[in-house]
Amino acid sequence: MHTPTASQLLQVWERGAERSAAASCLWLLGISCDECQPEVLAKLPLGQRDRLLLRLRAQLFGTQMQTVAWCPQCQAMVEAAFDCGDLLAVQEISEAMPLLELASDDRSSVVRFRLPDSTDLLALEGCKDALQAREMLLKRCVVEIESRPSGNGQGTPFPIELQAQIALAMAAADPQADVQLAFTCPDCSHRWEPMFDIAHFLWQELHAWALRTLRDVDLLARVYHWSEADILALSPRRRQAYLEQCVS
Ligand SMILES: [Zn+2]
């Protein structure tokens, strides 16, 4: 994996205004991972995608991550710092992940399914209803339903209980896709564990970085009359040195 150039990052950011964080991060991985074709990246289980995004985040902005959250109990703002390495799940799933299997409680059917990937996230983007989205996701991920002759085999193919069990089995099989942060409120000592979405987090960081970079380009272009391409081609250190000249 190589680090994208400032110019490539700005292109991703610019086009990202019309895309979701999941779509933009997939594109970002596409220009960073020489070893993987875009269609292979899109089909990686989300935990593997997130592992790559954490690596890329460390390359772009360092390993330390700062985030804020609001205490659900007293609404105080809580700041927390994490290391990319702390967010890596111990268990790394293999590239050729076998299908998962789950039997319904009455043993009337066996469901075989794969783990969700980026193509699923993109397909579900328009769906605002969480329950409907879960059902759509299952329809996409379930590869086979084997009904036993002894079972009644009636009713909906994905009863709510089975949907919940499949979701749990997916999370257990791909823990990297289900990372939770640990927060403790300094005011009321309440503890909670919100989900951490590296795609969303990295996209927000990239947005802030792009605005800062364009502001720097604007200043340097005004003072030195260089082109945007020339300014972006400067190393961050050299660019910073020129910026300091401008304000001194
Ligand atoms: Zn609190």
Boltz pocket constraint, residues with backbone or C-beta under 6 A from the ligand:
constraints:
  - pocket:
      binder: B
      contacts: [[A, 71], [A, 72], [A, 73], [A, 74], [A, 75], [A, 76], [A, 185], [A, 186], [A, 187], [A, 188], [A, 189], [A, 190]]
      max_distance: 6.0
